[in-house]
Amino acid sequence: MSQVTKLWPLLTATHRYDKSISTWQRGHGVQIEAPILAYLIETKQGRILFDVGCDYRKIAEPALRERWYGDFPMGAPSMSEEQRLPAHFARLGLRPADIDLVFLSHLHFDHAGGLCEVCGAEVHVHAAELQAAKAQADEAYFADDFAADYNWKIQSAEYDLLPGVRAINTPGHTAGHMSLLIELPHGKPVILAGDAADLRENIDQEIAPGTLWQGREDMAIDSIRKLKALARETTAELWPNHDMAFWQGLKRFPEFHS
């Protein structure tokens, strides 16, 4: 039986960029506004955080912003104090120390930068992902986001974090990308695609994300198809990760899915 009780989508920032970043070899010259999301999962055995957004200091402090985003092709996201993880937690009467486990889909700056906000939690990441990030496999890995002495739990095979929460290997966007299947107590199960599918378009038309691990479009499309098959098998909703219209249709924090 699933141990999940509640699921909160958290808007941690927004980012305006060329659509081709999200859709392989299409959308050049089209600007989109994308949400940067994290998800808080409450269970009977503790609290899980799926992704952690950006490092606020690198956006808010001029010297750090210039260092990390000055020559970065995508530019810096927009992020307010109210969008930081501790601010979200406080609205629920929680502290960062109340997060038991962080599950990272991958280690790009907009998914792993906020680790500094939850430094006491157990951090799950795929072994191939951590290796690629440390090797600076692409420019979206910001080295000091994951350089601290975190409580790493290195994974490789698919596994249950606990009953009702299952890690799914979905490489392609990055070397060790993972998605998450969540069984809710009342509604349909939810699959958090992470950046295996930025937009609804990636899912519906089976289009690879615009950034790929070693150009492996085939691997990325295989992962999309794998998630779609899993969604059919489990009657789950498959949630894209950076789709503004889709996010606007979700319950707004502090409302939750259950």
TORMAR-124651 format. One line per field, with one value per residue: residue in one letter; residue number from 1; x, y, z of N, C-alpha, C, CB in turn. Coordinates in pm, whole numbers, plus 50000, padded with zeros to 5 digits. Atoms other than C-alpha are relative to their C-alpha. Glycine has a CB too. Example, Ala and Ser with C-alpha at 12.3 -4.5 7.8 and 13.67 -1.06 7.14 Angstrom:
2
residu <- A;S $
num <- 1;2 $
n.u <- 50089;49918 $
n.v <- 49881;49881 $
n.w <- 50000;49994 $
ca.u <- 51230;51367 $
ca.v <- 49550;49894 $
ca.w <- 50780;50714 $
c.u <- 50090;49923 $
c.v <- 50120;50109 $
c.w <- 50000;50073 $
cb.u <- 49901;50041 $
cb.v <- 50003;50046 $
cb.w <- 50125;49858 $
! end
This chain:
258
residu <- M;S;Q;V;T;K;L;W;P;L;L;T;A;T;H;R;Y;D;K;S;I;S;T;W;Q;R;G;H;G;V;Q;I;E;A;P;I;L;A;Y;L;I;E;T;K;Q;G;R;I;L;F;D;V;G;C;D;Y;R;K;I;A;E;P;A;L;R;E;R;W;Y;G;D;F;P;M;G;A;P;S;M;S;E;E;Q;R;L;P;A;H;F;A;R;L;G;L;R;P;A;D;I;D;L;V;F;L;S;H;L;H;F;D;H;A;G;G;L;C;E;V;C;G;A;E;V;H;V;H;A;A;E;L;Q;A;A;K;A;Q;A;D;E;A;Y;F;A;D;D;F;A;A;D;Y;N;W;K;I;Q;S;A;E;Y;D;L;L;P;G;V;R;A;I;N;T;P;G;H;T;A;G;H;M;S;L;L;I;E;L;P;H;G;K;P;V;I;L;A;G;D;A;A;D;L;R;E;N;I;D;Q;E;I;A;P;G;T;L;W;Q;G;R;E;D;M;A;I;D;S;I;R;K;L;K;A;L;A;R;E;T;T;A;E;L;W;P;N;H;D;M;A;F;W;Q;G;L;K;R;F;P;E;F;H;S $
num <- 1;2;3;4;5;6;7;8;9;10;11;12;13;14;15;16;17;18;19;20;21;22;23;24;25;26;27;28;29;30;31;32;33;34;35;36;37;38;39;40;41;42;43;44;45;46;47;48;49;50;51;52;53;54;55;56;57;58;59;60;61;62;63;64;65;66;67;68;69;70;71;72;73;74;75;76;77;78;79;80;81;82;83;84;85;86;87;88;89;90;91;92;93;94;95;96;97;98;99;100;101;102;103;104;105;106;107;108;109;110;111;112;113;114;115;116;117;118;119;120;121;122;123;124;125;126;127;128;129;130;131;132;133;134;135;136;137;138;139;140;141;142;143;144;145;146;147;148;149;150;151;152;153;154;155;156;157;158;159;160;161;162;163;164;165;166;167;168;169;170;171;172;173;174;175;176;177;178;179;180;181;182;183;184;185;186;187;188;189;190;191;192;193;194;195;196;197;198;199;200;201;202;203;204;205;206;207;208;209;210;211;212;213;214;215;216;217;218;219;220;221;222;223;224;225;226;227;228;229;230;231;232;233;234;235;236;237;238;239;240;241;242;243;244;245;246;247;248;249;250;251;252;253;254;255;256;257;258 $
n.u <- 50084;49921;49979;50013;50123;50023;49900;50005;49910;49940;49936;49879;49946;50040;49885;50036;49893;50038;50073;49917;49939;50093;50045;49885;49995;50119;50032;49898;50051;50125;49973;50101;49984;50009;49989;49900;50083;49964;50121;49991;50082;50014;50033;50011;49865;49914;50023;49909;49998;49956;49927;49983;49990;49871;49933;50048;49889;49939;50089;50025;49877;49942;49872;50026;50082;49909;49911;50067;50095;49955;49980;50086;50090;50141;50021;50041;50144;50057;50029;50021;49981;50118;49997;49898;50059;50037;50123;50109;50012;50052;50145;50059;49955;49884;49865;49920;49962;50113;49991;49923;49936;50005;49983;49963;50016;49866;49920;49993;50009;50138;50056;49914;49940;50056;49953;49947;50111;50044;49872;49997;50080;49943;50014;49995;49965;49948;49853;49954;50026;49898;49875;50007;49998;49865;49918;50051;50041;50052;49985;50108;49952;49926;49920;50011;50134;49999;49863;49993;50000;50139;50025;50036;50041;49978;50089;49985;50120;50127;50023;50103;49952;50086;50120;50073;49910;49904;49906;50001;49886;50043;49886;50015;49970;49869;49952;50064;50128;50102;50135;50055;50140;50056;50137;50072;50099;50135;50001;49917;49855;49934;49861;49923;49908;49875;49967;50025;50102;50021;50129;50102;49964;49902;50072;50101;49940;49879;49888;49895;49961;49905;49864;49990;49876;49922;50082;50076;50144;50068;50014;50100;50132;50030;50044;50136;50091;50004;50090;50137;50046;50023;50122;50113;50005;50037;50105;49944;49983;49859;49986;49877;49929;49977;50111;50072;50144;50030;49985;50111;50115;49984;50044;49905;49951;49976;50087;49921;50063;50003 $
n.v <- 49880;49877;49921;49858;49934;49872;49958;49857;49938;49876;49915;49946;49895;50012;49982;49970;50047;50045;50126;50111;50061;50103;50089;50030;49953;49922;49889;49896;49864;49986;49986;50054;49978;50134;50010;50088;50061;50108;50063;50050;50121;50040;50141;50046;50031;49882;49907;50013;49886;50032;49886;49893;49870;49931;49935;49862;49905;49980;49912;49875;49926;49960;50063;50141;50003;49977;50116;50122;49978;49895;50052;50118;49969;49990;49891;50036;50004;49902;50071;49908;50057;50079;50126;50089;50115;49975;49920;50095;50086;49921;49985;50125;50020;50090;49948;50088;50122;50094;50079;50121;50058;49925;50083;49912;50056;49986;49902;49868;49890;49967;50116;50036;49883;49976;50094;49924;49967;50121;50071;50111;50113;50104;49956;50111;49964;50114;50003;49946;49857;49934;50010;49905;49865;49970;49986;49883;50053;49888;49873;49981;50046;49898;50092;49991;50039;50136;50025;50011;50135;50039;50139;50064;50139;50019;50105;50036;50074;49945;50046;49933;49921;50059;50045;49896;49904;50083;49934;50054;49954;49938;49926;49941;49859;50013;50138;50078;49938;50087;49950;50054;50043;49975;50050;49914;50077;49988;49976;50085;49985;49893;50019;49877;50034;49926;49947;50096;49934;49863;49947;50096;50031;50109;50124;50030;50021;50078;49916;49999;49868;49931;50031;50146;50065;50046;50000;50125;49979;50129;50034;49911;50040;50127;49969;49946;50112;50081;49933;50009;50138;50014;49927;50084;50120;49966;49895;49879;49877;49974;49856;49937;49930;49857;49956;49899;50023;50118;49965;49913;50085;50076;49930;49898;50006;50123;50114;50118;50113;50115 $
n.w <- 50000;50010;49879;50036;49954;50068;50100;50028;50099;49950;50101;49938;50087;50140;50089;50139;50087;50133;49990;50046;49881;49953;50109;50084;50138;50040;49911;50000;50014;49924;49858;49910;49857;49942;49854;49940;49896;49909;49949;49863;49985;49861;49986;49862;49951;50010;50112;50113;50090;50136;50053;49902;50064;50017;49888;49999;49991;50132;50076;49928;49968;50129;50034;50032;50122;50113;50012;50046;50109;50090;50136;50015;50112;49961;49907;49864;49971;49907;49876;49888;49866;49967;50075;49945;49932;49861;49994;50021;49882;49888;50015;49952;49862;50005;50016;50087;49927;50003;50124;49970;50119;50126;50118;50110;50134;50057;49927;50062;49904;49963;49929;49888;49936;49867;49898;49887;49909;49930;49996;49907;50046;50085;50139;50094;50136;50078;50005;50129;49998;49919;50075;50111;49945;49955;50121;50073;50130;50077;49928;49902;49870;49926;49919;49855;49956;49944;49955;49854;49946;49977;49960;50127;50014;50143;50050;50142;50040;49956;49864;49922;49888;49898;50071;50068;50064;50073;50090;50135;50078;50127;50056;50132;49975;49938;49994;49896;49965;49941;49977;49875;49999;49868;49983;49907;49925;50054;50143;50084;49980;50074;50038;50020;50108;49999;50133;50109;50082;49954;50043;50043;50139;49996;49975;50100;50131;49977;50040;49899;49948;50088;49954;49994;49961;50114;50120;50008;50022;49992;49859;49943;50048;49932;49863;50011;50028;49879;49907;50051;49978;49857;49969;50042;49915;49862;50012;49939;50074;50029;49986;50052;49893;50021;50084;49923;50008;49919;49858;49960;49977;49876;49879;49961;49863;49923;50031;50030;50067;49909 $
ca.u <- 50000;50126;50271;50208;49958;50008;50190;50266;50400;50639;50720;51082;51158;51074;51308;51266;51461;51459;51212;51478;51627;51319;51246;51519;51587;51264;51139;51443;51369;51056;51082;50897;50846;50913;50842;51125;50952;51019;50772;50720;50587;50451;50442;50371;50746;50874;50902;51059;51162;51182;51441;51545;51552;51830;52082;51921;52253;52382;52083;52046;52410;52566;52916;52789;52534;52808;53032;52772;52531;52738;52832;52562;52358;52023;52079;51965;51619;51390;51366;51230;51291;50934;51015;51306;51245;51258;50982;50760;50834;50757;50409;50346;50500;50812;51186;51452;51549;51203;51296;51414;51510;51593;51548;51728;51610;51951;52217;52164;52168;51788;51734;52027;52126;51897;52075;52234;51887;51837;52190;52095;51880;51970;52029;51949;52109;52204;52570;52606;52458;52700;52989;52876;52819;53163;53311;53120;52950;52765;52749;52427;52624;52737;53021;52970;52599;52694;53050;52966;52979;52615;52468;52474;52285;52415;52171;52174;51890;51525;51397;51122;51213;50926;50589;50417;50725;50937;51247;51244;51560;51503;51842;51877;51855;52145;52348;52169;51835;51559;51182;50949;50622;50402;50090;49849;49599;49290;49365;49542;49913;50146;50469;50704;50890;51161;51346;51278;50984;50999;50673;50347;50471;50766;50521;50244;50472;50760;51014;51343;51447;51664;51970;52089;52352;52614;52350;52154;51816;51729;51787;51574;51284;51307;51270;50963;50805;50895;50716;50413;50392;50424;50149;49918;50004;49945;49670;49904;49910;50242;50352;50599;50850;50882;50542;50385;50035;50046;50175;49899;49648;49789;49675;49840;50053;49964;49687;49798;49720;49613 $
ca.v <- 50000;50347;50552;50882;51125;51457;51604;51976;52133;52417;52700;52789;53023;53096;53102;53262;53092;52972;52686;52476;52419;52205;52054;51888;52071;52270;52595;52808;53177;53114;53242;53051;53116;52798;52717;52571;52326;52114;51875;51806;51457;51388;51024;50825;50764;51119;51394;51360;51652;51591;51836;52156;52435;52692;52839;53172;53337;53287;53481;53750;53841;54044;53896;53539;53612;53744;53446;53177;53339;53611;53397;53134;53112;53069;53365;53370;53262;53496;53394;53579;53528;53395;53121;52980;52639;52756;53009;52734;52511;52792;52834;52472;52518;52325;52386;52255;52005;51848;51717;51359;51270;51463;51281;51453;51386;51514;51765;52061;52401;52441;52103;52072;52431;52444;52159;52425;52488;52127;52021;51780;51547;51219;51291;51027;51055;50813;50708;50793;51135;51225;51105;51313;51619;51600;51564;51880;51691;52007;52372;52336;52162;52428;52258;52401;52310;51953;51992;52003;51701;51599;51274;51105;50783;50673;50464;50280;50028;50127;50097;50187;50477;50349;50189;50406;50600;50440;50568;50518;50537;50776;50867;51078;51439;51354;51041;50936;51112;50963;51016;50932;50735;50842;50653;50902;50791;50906;51037;50875;50798;51071;51031;51326;51314;51559;51680;51357;51569;51947;52015;51839;51849;51623;51361;51388;51406;51203;51479;51458;51743;52006;51919;51560;51338;51289;51365;51050;51143;50774;50725;51028;50914;50564;50718;50917;50602;50412;50672;50671;50291;50308;50570;50341;50041;50223;50466;50745;51106;51195;51542;51742;51951;52296;52353;52678;52601;52257;52395;52657;52371;52212;52296;52611;52596;52552;52339;51982;51672;51361 $
ca.w <- 50000;49909;50194;50010;50162;49978;49676;49645;49321;49417;49176;49258;48964;48601;48304;47962;47685;47325;47278;47103;47451;47522;47179;46974;46645;46648;46797;46712;46759;46968;47325;47599;47969;48165;48530;48738;48968;49271;49431;49800;49873;50220;50322;50637;50662;50608;50346;50003;49782;49407;49270;49446;49186;49154;49395;49486;49567;49214;49083;49352;49423;49137;49157;49162;48892;48664;48739;48671;48427;48261;47959;48002;47678;47856;48089;48450;48567;48760;49126;49430;49801;49828;49576;49774;49927;50291;50215;50075;50372;50620;50475;50576;50921;50817;50821;50579;50850;50812;50465;50500;50143;49827;49498;49208;48855;48742;48840;48606;48777;48779;48946;49188;49275;49577;49753;49969;50121;50237;50317;50597;50389;50225;49853;49592;49248;48970;48963;48592;48658;48934;48719;48421;48637;48794;48444;48338;48056;47952;48054;48257;48534;48784;48969;49317;49322;49411;49542;49913;50138;50094;50224;49883;49820;49481;49277;48944;48924;48945;49300;49547;49772;49986;49905;49646;49528;49256;49076;48698;48487;48194;48042;47731;47842;48072;48138;48456;48443;48661;48681;48969;48988;49279;49390;49548;49812;49621;49272;48980;49015;48892;48696;48739;48409;48508;48200;48014;47891;47935;47753;47677;47316;47406;47528;47271;46967;47114;47065;47250;47482;47313;47523;47498;47653;47379;47116;47204;47059;47036;47409;47497;47278;47423;47770;47663;47522;47836;48050;47823;47845;48223;48237;48038;48253;48583;48461;48578;48469;48305;48410;48195;48385;48224;48063;48184;48061;48223;48554;48558;48551;48868;49219;49348;49660;49943;49788;49723;49519;49707 $
c.u <- 50088;50006;49982;49868;49969;50114;49979;50093;50049;50063;50119;50062;49931;50121;49950;50115;49944;49939;50084;50077;49915;49958;50112;49977;49868;49976;50104;49937;49870;50034;49884;50035;49976;50003;50117;49936;50077;49868;50027;49899;49997;49957;49988;50136;50095;49968;50110;49988;50055;50056;49996;50016;50141;50058;49965;50115;50062;49915;49993;50126;50075;50129;49981;49919;50088;50089;49930;49910;50047;50015;49911;49895;49853;49972;49952;49848;49958;49956;49992;50029;49884;49997;50108;49933;49964;49872;49878;49978;49934;49849;49925;50039;50120;50130;50077;50039;49889;49995;50092;50083;49981;50028;50025;49980;50133;50066;50022;49966;49859;49929;50080;50056;49953;50039;50052;49891;49957;50118;50001;49932;50085;49973;50020;50029;50057;50153;50053;49980;50107;50135;50003;50008;50140;50097;49959;49960;49931;49997;49890;50033;50084;50074;49976;49859;50002;50138;50011;49990;49857;49992;49950;49958;50001;49922;50039;49877;49874;49963;49883;50066;49928;49874;49922;50086;50114;50084;50004;50119;49953;50115;49969;50028;50135;50032;49922;49869;49904;49868;49944;49851;49948;49856;49931;49891;49860;49997;50084;50147;50054;50141;50062;50110;50138;50027;50006;49894;49976;49856;49903;50032;50102;49932;49910;50060;50131;50123;50101;50020;50110;50144;50008;50138;50067;49916;49906;49849;49923;49974;49890;49859;49959;49949;49860;49900;49987;49903;49855;49943;49970;49872;49876;49982;49945;49883;50047;49990;50150;50021;50132;50055;50013;49892;49913;49850;49960;50009;49882;49871;50009;49948;50111;50035;49933;49895;50086;49916;50004;49923 $
c.v <- 50125;50072;50150;50055;50128;50029;50148;50036;50135;50077;50069;50113;49988;50036;50022;49961;49954;49860;49881;49935;49883;49901;49986;50044;50060;50109;50110;50138;50025;50005;49942;50036;49866;50007;49910;49945;49905;49942;49946;49886;49965;49854;49966;49970;50120;50081;49986;50126;49955;50128;50118;50138;50055;50046;50148;50101;50029;50091;50138;50083;50033;49930;49854;49987;50017;49878;49882;50020;50102;49956;49880;50029;50019;50122;49949;49990;50118;49924;50100;49928;49906;49866;49905;49887;50028;50083;49913;49915;50076;50017;49874;49972;49907;50079;49910;49869;49896;49919;49882;49951;50093;49903;50093;49930;50004;50120;50132;50108;50029;49884;49965;50119;50024;49900;50072;50038;49881;49908;49881;49874;49896;50037;49882;50054;49877;50011;50062;50151;50074;49998;50103;50144;50040;50016;50121;49963;50104;50123;50027;49939;50110;49928;50012;49971;49866;49964;49981;49854;49959;49852;49922;49855;49970;49878;49964;49926;50075;49940;50077;50079;49958;49957;50118;50107;49922;50084;49927;50057;50051;50082;50055;50150;50011;49852;49914;50059;49897;50076;49930;49968;50011;49950;50083;49921;50001;50016;49900;50012;50113;49955;50138;49969;50060;50051;49892;50056;50139;50044;49887;49953;49886;49865;49963;49966;49921;50070;50004;50142;50061;49981;49851;49955;49942;49987;49881;50026;49870;49962;50084;49961;49867;50025;50060;49887;49908;50061;49994;49860;49977;50073;49920;49882;50030;50099;50132;50119;50026;50150;50049;50099;50151;50062;50095;49976;49879;50034;50086;49921;49915;50081;50094;49989;50110;49889;49881;49898;49881;49885 $
c.w <- 50000;50133;49975;50053;49922;49902;49970;49884;50055;49884;50065;49919;49864;49914;49858;49910;49865;50008;49956;50114;50049;49892;49897;49855;49952;50104;50005;49978;50073;50149;50082;50144;50069;50152;50039;50127;50090;50049;50140;50016;50149;50005;50148;50061;49990;49876;49896;49915;49866;49938;50097;49936;49998;50134;49994;50000;49864;49911;50064;50024;49871;49961;49961;49872;49876;49979;49933;49879;49897;49855;49970;49894;50037;50088;50135;50010;50086;50126;50114;50131;50036;49928;50049;50078;50145;50014;49976;50124;50116;49991;50043;50145;50009;49992;49902;50067;50001;49871;50027;49882;49882;49886;49881;49867;49926;50066;49926;50102;50050;50070;50125;50075;50142;50105;50124;50101;50086;50026;50097;49952;49927;49855;49906;49859;49930;49990;49871;49994;50078;49928;49887;50049;50044;49883;49916;49857;49913;50090;50102;50136;50064;50113;50150;50051;50073;50057;50151;50044;50037;50036;49877;50020;49850;49953;49856;49950;50041;50135;50062;50111;50127;49927;49940;49934;49934;49904;49866;49923;49864;49940;49861;50008;50068;50018;50099;50045;50057;50014;50123;49982;50142;50002;50107;50072;49940;49848;49924;50040;49911;49966;49979;49899;50021;49859;49893;49906;50059;49980;49967;49857;49994;50015;49884;49864;50006;49942;50114;50055;49913;50039;50025;50047;49876;49872;49986;49992;50016;50146;50065;49956;50061;50141;50000;49977;50120;50102;49954;50021;50147;50041;49959;50095;50139;50007;50061;49906;49985;49994;49939;50101;49982;49912;50080;50000;50085;50149;50047;50024;50125;50119;50046;50148;50085;49979;49957;49925;50097;49938 $
cb.u <- 49904;49942;50140;50008;50012;49987;49989;50039;49927;50105;49899;50100;50158;49877;50096;49964;50077;50123;49875;50097;50018;49879;49870;50031;50038;49874;49980;50107;49983;49901;50023;49987;49903;50114;49869;50136;49885;50092;49951;49973;50055;49898;50107;49911;50058;50145;49992;49967;50084;49882;49941;50120;49910;49983;50157;49911;50107;50020;49859;49936;50090;50025;50098;49926;49892;50086;50052;49920;49868;50129;50147;49934;50010;49958;49901;50053;49964;49880;50108;49856;50013;49876;50021;50098;50096;50112;50005;50029;50138;50067;49965;50043;49887;49988;50074;50126;50039;49870;50052;49907;49943;50105;49874;50145;49891;49996;50133;49906;50055;49921;49994;50112;49972;49854;50110;50069;49881;49891;50108;49939;49888;49940;50101;49867;50102;49936;50050;49926;49863;50012;50019;49872;49903;50051;49991;50106;49908;49857;50005;49871;50083;49904;50144;50042;49905;49960;50089;49887;50093;49914;49897;50117;49857;50151;49852;50127;50000;49888;50127;49899;49980;49969;49910;49910;50057;49927;50140;49866;50103;49876;50123;49859;49890;50005;50145;50091;49937;50047;49909;50020;49984;50006;49999;49939;49993;49930;50048;49982;50072;50002;50014;50060;49945;50117;50132;49954;49866;50094;50018;49858;50057;50100;49919;49906;50025;49986;49952;50132;50048;49970;50037;49969;49975;50064;50086;50032;49976;50082;50133;50030;49999;50126;50098;49990;50050;50141;50043;49996;50106;50120;50000;50021;50140;50119;49869;50146;49927;50044;49992;49973;50134;50138;49918;50029;49955;50096;50131;49976;49981;50149;49964;49945;50154;50006;49898;50057;50072;49935 $
cb.v <- 50001;50092;49973;50019;50031;50117;49915;50081;50020;49970;50105;49890;49990;50094;49878;50152;49885;50001;50007;50048;50106;50064;50055;49852;49885;49908;49949;49972;50032;49883;50147;49847;50112;49912;49947;50076;49926;50050;49886;50115;49880;50090;49911;49876;49884;49959;50145;49872;50117;49942;50042;49972;50097;50120;49977;50024;49945;49865;49939;49970;49917;50146;50011;49931;50112;50126;49959;49943;50043;50054;49961;49962;49892;49874;50100;50103;49868;50078;49893;50056;50112;50078;50029;50078;49883;50070;50114;49910;49947;50136;50034;49884;49945;49905;50008;50072;50035;50076;50088;49890;49859;50119;49907;50048;50076;50016;49940;50008;50124;50042;49879;49916;50121;50004;49910;50126;50050;49925;50096;50041;50049;49858;50113;49920;50119;49996;49857;49933;50028;49932;49858;49980;50011;49891;49873;50111;49882;49969;50112;49940;49868;50114;50023;50137;49992;49899;50113;50083;49991;50030;49993;50008;49973;49984;50045;49914;49858;49973;50016;49898;50152;50102;49920;50064;50104;49890;50005;50033;49887;50091;49910;49975;50066;50074;49997;49985;50069;49947;49978;50099;49854;50151;49849;50120;50053;50118;50139;50036;49867;50133;49911;50054;50046;49911;50073;49863;49917;50096;50092;50063;50124;50021;50011;50118;50133;49860;50144;49946;49990;50144;50081;49939;49889;49866;50006;49912;50059;49891;50020;50145;49991;49910;50096;50104;49921;49985;50145;50038;49899;50055;50137;49950;49939;50058;49954;49976;50121;49931;50040;50070;49943;50023;49878;50137;49979;49885;50075;50107;49911;49963;49899;50139;50015;50033;50037;49938;49966;50041 $
cb.w <- 50123;49894;50055;49847;50147;50103;49869;50126;49862;50110;49941;50018;49986;49967;50007;49982;50067;49905;49917;49894;50112;50057;49932;50005;49909;49987;50135;49891;49857;49969;50036;49983;50054;49949;50061;50031;49937;50120;49906;50104;49913;50075;49931;50007;49923;49999;50051;49915;50059;49912;49864;50087;50068;49907;49995;50120;50094;49931;49990;50131;50097;50002;50117;50116;50004;50024;50138;50112;50056;50049;49980;50135;49898;50072;49943;50101;50070;49936;50029;49999;50106;49966;49853;50091;49994;50071;49896;49878;50043;50004;49854;49911;50083;49881;50138;49955;50142;50018;49879;50044;49969;50000;49975;50014;49920;49844;50032;49878;49938;49877;49907;49952;49918;49991;49943;49951;49919;49919;50038;50125;49908;50034;49968;50002;49997;49858;50013;49884;50061;50137;49944;49919;50118;50093;49916;49998;50018;49944;49901;49947;49986;50055;49973;50046;49880;49893;49958;50066;50125;49876;50118;49903;50065;49969;50007;49979;50061;49894;50087;50058;49973;50119;50094;50094;50105;49923;50062;49927;49982;50023;49993;49944;50088;50137;50037;50117;49876;50138;49875;50116;49945;50037;50038;49926;50139;50063;49971;49853;49969;50081;49871;50137;49868;50050;50005;50058;49995;49926;49879;50006;49931;50115;50128;49985;49934;49939;49963;49942;50147;49998;50128;49862;50107;50033;49882;50121;49860;49931;50074;49959;49846;50005;50066;49885;49879;50061;50018;49851;49950;50079;49929;49855;50012;50072;50069;50038;50071;49866;50148;49865;50014;49937;49949;49945;49854;49966;50023;49895;49883;50021;50113;49970;50003;50144;49888;50129;49865;50135 $
! end
